[in-house]
């Protein structure tokens, strides 16, 4: 079932396996279209359950991996040997299985300070996107924490007001580790498509707040609303269980 809620397309599926499958199908659909149109596919990926879904599903997918350019929506400022490193998870669980070349994947440089790493990441973005302009990703696969944060953009944090930087450092993350580099909201909301995938009844409260709360201070995940694109939520029944209605007032 798909409904419209707060401008988002919300797909509600039976199980976590269905969510994983639908997410990977969306990624391949966007990749196919982008490669046909522009001969390149730009994607930003996240850690957590999104990484698990993508690595499990995409390893079996057919696509022209040579056309992919993969960035990270945010990354912890830790060595590649650290189990918290998102890049290393993808390297082990996806890049070792499919022909996604290392030169087409753009990780954080942990040998730099977090401030330097953010500047360096903006330079990496410029290698693929037009220098000086806002990157326009074909697809961003985003995660959401129990507090409604997405990327490393946390409720009440000054980075939510960042309008100049494309990638920004954070040294006081309320979720450890404290040092990270994140894409900023202007970049996120310049994407052609942003997608969230959430599962389990434990996510139901925060999903309901993000999609249905009309607060003057929306949570970071609720601020994801691409200007000339779409935002898609792929949920299992547990995560969607507290949604009351879509924007047309229809009961779920």
Secondary structure as UniProt FT lines:
FT   STRAND          2..5
FT   TURN            6..7
FT   STRAND          8..13
FT   HELIX           16..38
FT   STRAND          41..45
FT   HELIX           48..58
FT   TURN            59..60
FT   HELIX           65..67
FT   STRAND          68..72
FT   STRAND          74..76
FT   TURN            80..81
FT   TURN            83..84
FT   HELIX           86..90
FT   HELIX           91..95
FT   TURN            96..97
FT   HELIX           102..104
FT   TURN            110..111
FT   HELIX           114..128
FT   TURN            131..132
FT   STRAND          139..142
FT   TURN            146..147
FT   TURN            151..152
FT   TURN            155..156
FT   HELIX           158..161
FT   STRAND          167..170
FT   STRAND          180..183
FT   HELIX           185..188
FT   TURN            189..190
FT   STRAND          193..198
FT   HELIX           201..203
FT   HELIX           204..212
FT   HELIX           220..223
FT   TURN            227..228
FT   STRAND          230..236
FT   TURN            237..242
FT   TURN            247..248
//
